[in-house]
């Protein structure tokens, strides 16, 4: 750090004004950083993501003092009723399936889209009949082929996982900024997952990564796929009656979900449209 600039030294020296940085992705394990730089980045609410030797996102830094009203908000978070959590999760899954359906319709996969429409109508509170899982199988098989399996090692899954990890960091940052715990989810409850709530809220936005990876598969070029995936952050989405860049849309959406949970009012939810 020098004079509030991030200074990157390689063959040439480059500088970036720290308040203008949203994310810093460290893709090489050979990078060295100063603690002064890390401290200043955290103070400016910059999300810092570290990658492993295979360039896959592995960890991130989370600031401890991002919101001064967090104690009261965490108390509310711990008191969310099972009823409101079930209802909010139902709406989140319905919106996720709706976004998947729209993408399939755009691609002309009408039979699969119609099937997702049936699943969409059948989503129950807490998605107790797992319409999300059934929809995911139909959806991924339609866009990436019948042989595709989400859990196998492949270039497609590698690209999806990279995009999901980077975008999930947006939700981690926003939830912490708003004063809530990422660990306490409404549906995800894995005790080994530090970002349960982030994973909950992230679900409808996964489709934006899917769209970008689909384009990469269908229209390959010389650009690194990681850079192409980061094009997602140039997107503008319609939310709450306005056109917003992705980061602003995530902020509006997260606030609406948290307010809905706090006030037990489903009318406060705001979802995006492309």
N, C-alpha and C positions, 0 to 999 in steps of 0.2 A: 504494500500500500504506500502511495506517495501523494500527498496533497489531495486526499479523498478520491484518488484514482486507483483502480486496479492496474498494476503494471505487469505485463507478461513479457518475460525475457526468453527469447529463443534465438534464432539467427538474426532476427530483427526485434526491436522493442516496440510493443504496442500498449496503448493505454485506453481504459474505458472508465467513464465517470460512474462511480459506484451507485448513486441514487437512480441511475438509468438502467440498472441491471435487475431483472426479475429472477433469473435462474443461472446457476453456474454448474455445468455438468463436467466433471473431471473424468475423462474417458481413458486416461492412461495411469497406470500405477507408478509411472516414473515421474509424475508431477510432484514438485515440492511447493509448499505454501507457507507463508509466515502466519504466526498466530495473530499478529496485528491485523492482517487482511481478513482472516476468518472472523475475528471479533467485529470488525467494521461491517462486514457483509451481513452478519446476524443482526446488528443494530439497525440496518437498513432493510430488514425483512427479506433478504435475498435467500431463496431456497438453494441449498448446496447439495448436489447429488454426486456420490462417489461410485465409480464403476470398477468392476473386477478386471482381471487380466484378459478376459474375453470381451471386454467393453460392455458388459451387461450391468445395468444399475444394481447396486449391491446395498447401499446404505445412504442415509441423508442426515443432515444436521437439523435439529429442531430447537429453536430458541426457548429459553425458560421463562422469559418475562415479556411476552408479546402483548398481554392484555391485563390492565390493572383491575378490571372488574371480574376476573375469572373465578374467584371463590364463589360468588353468588350464582354465577352461571353454571358452575360445576355442581352446586347443590341442586339446582333445577334439573340438570341433566340426570342426576342420580334418582330424581323423583318422577321421571317420565313414566306414565302409566303403560301397562302392557297393551291396553286397548288402543291408545294413540300410536304407539310404536307399530302395532299390527296394521293399523289403517294407513299410516305413512308408508310403511314398507310395501303395502299393496299398491299404492299409487306410484311408487318408484318403479316397481316391477312392471306395472302396466305401461308406464312411459318408456321403459327400456324395450319392451316387446313392440310397442308402437313405433319406435325409431327403427328397430330391426325390420319391421314390416314395410315401412316407407322405403328403406334402402332396397329391399327385395323388389318392390314394385318399380322403382326406378330402373333396376337391372332387367326387368321383364320376367322375373321369376314369379309369375302370378299364382301358380298352384301352391308354392311354399308360402307366399305372402298370405293367401287365403287361410291356410292352416294356422299361421301365426295370428290371424284375425280371430279365429275360433279360440285359440289359447288366451288371447287378450281378454275376451269376454268372460273367460272362466277363472280369472285370477281372483283368489279369495284373500281376506285379511291374513297377513303373515305368509301369503302364498303357500298355504298348507298342502296344496295339491301339486306343488312344484311345477307350475306352468313355465317358470323361468328355465328350468333344466330341459324340459321338452322342446321349448322354443329354440334354445341355444343349439341343440343337435340339428334341428331342421335348418336353422339359419346358417350355421357354419358349413354344413354339407352343401347347401345351395351355392354359397359364394366361393368356397374353396374346394369343392368336389366331395363325392361320396366317401372317398378313402381318408379324408382329413379327420384327424382326431386332435382335440385341443390339448391333450396331455403329452403327446409324443414330441420328441425332439425333431425340429424341422426349421427351415429358414423362415417359413411363415409364422410359426409360433414364436421364434426368436424375435421377429419384428413386432409382433403383437405384444409380447411381454415387455419389450423395450418401450413401446409407446404407452402401454398401460402404466408402467412404473413412473415414467416422466410426468404423465398427466395426473397420476395419483398424488404426486408431490404437490400439485396445485391445491388439491383438496386438503392435504395435511397442513399446508401453510395457512389456508383460509380458516380452517377450523381452529387452529392454535391462535391465529390473529383475533378471532372472535371470542376467545376465552374459554373454549371447551376442550375436553379431553378426547384425543383421537382414539384412545384405547377402549372407551365405552361405547359400543355400537348399539344399534336398534335391532339388527338381525345377526350380523357377524359377531361372534362371541368367543373366538379362539383366544385362549389365554396367552398364546405365544405370538399373537399378532398385535403389534403396537398401534396399528392403524385401522381398527375395526370400524369406527364411525366413518372414516374416510372411504373405506371400501363400500360401505352402505350407500353413501351419497354419490359415489362415483358411477354407479351402475348405468344410468342412462347415457353417460358421456363416453362409454366404451366404444359405441358405434362410430364415433368420430375417428378413433384410431383404426377401427376395422375398415372404414372407407379409404383411409390413406394407404393402408397396407394392401388393400385390393387394387388400388391404382398402381402401386409399386410392382405388384405381381403381373398386372396386365400390361403396363407400359414401362418396362425397365429402361433405365438410362445410366449414364456414367456417374451420376451423383451418389454419394454414400447414402444408403437407405436411412441411416439415422438422421441425416440432415433433411431428407424428404419427409420423414415422420414429423420433424419439428415444424414443418409448414403448417401443422394443425393450429399453431398459436397465431397464425395470421387470419384464421377464420373469424367471420362475424356472424353472430347468431341473433335471432329475434327472441327477446325475453322481456316480459313485463311491458310490452307495448313499444319497445325500442330496439334498435339495432346496436349490438354490443360486441366488442372483441371478446374472444374466448375467456380470457382471465376475468373480465368484468362480468360476463355471463355466469361464470362459476361462482363468483362472489355473491351475486344477486340470488342465485339458486340456493346456495348454502344457507344464506341468511333466511330465506323463505322457509326452508325445511326446519331449521332450528327454531324459528318463531312459531311455526305450526306445532312443533312438539311442545314448546313451552306453554302455548296458549290453548292447546288441544283444539285447534281450528284448522280444518283441512282447506278452507278457502284461502289461506295465506300462502299455499304452495304455488310456486312459479316454475314452469318447465320451459325449455327452449324449443325453438323451431329453426330449422335451417333456412 
